[in-house]
Amino acid sequence: MMNEQTLLVVDDEAAIRDMLATSLELAGFRVLLAEDAMQALVQIADHAPDLVLLDWMLPGTSGIELARRLKREAATAELPVIMLTARGDEDNKIQGLDAGADDYVTKPFSTRELVSRVKAVLRRSSPLGGEQPLDCGGLVLDPVSQRITAHGQPLSLGPTEFRLLAFFMAHAERAYSRQQLLDQVWGSGVYVEDRTVDVHIRRLRKSLEPHGFAGLLQTVRGTGYRFSQQGLQE
């Protein structure tokens, strides 16, 4: 699946988890599952999902408490959260949004509506901050469809490489340190080694190389990396 984005479904009812997983996978997403807040935190730490679908009523730590924790921690403050709940009155919706939820879907809901809401929240949280395709010498990234083409041919990237390329294409010709890239692409406060950036740069270059675009990613000695169209001319 091209540029597959990862969603975490947190719900204590197995039947609902399975139903959501099936619907979201059919819509092109990779789906992780958790039945309580503790499992959710482990999944988030291990897999860094692009969005969390979070049930209000969970055993132990409630969904609303987990949402507050995610928004309070620097590493997960920017992680989009959609609350799923049977509580439909206005006070509960306000409480959910005040806790930091990006959207609120009341059960029962259609899976088509949910997929539409998920895509809308993901678009708003795109590192590009816009919806216009970016084109660099035939390398085209469309933030709305989350697709990349190289000279018209589809290019498949992992989610981290996609976010990294999206950031670079939106901020071309400027050098960034590894720490700056970690803050911008992974999120400030994420506890990973700055050499992690080097690993993903290598993967991205390897994906771009067959299409002649690896030179766009330039190493800047003593600083980090720069994305420059001049690399196509070298």
Order of alpha helices (4+ residues) and beta strands (2+ residues): beta-alpha-beta-alpha-beta-alpha-beta-alpha-beta-alpha-beta-beta-beta-beta-alpha-beta-alpha-alpha-beta-beta
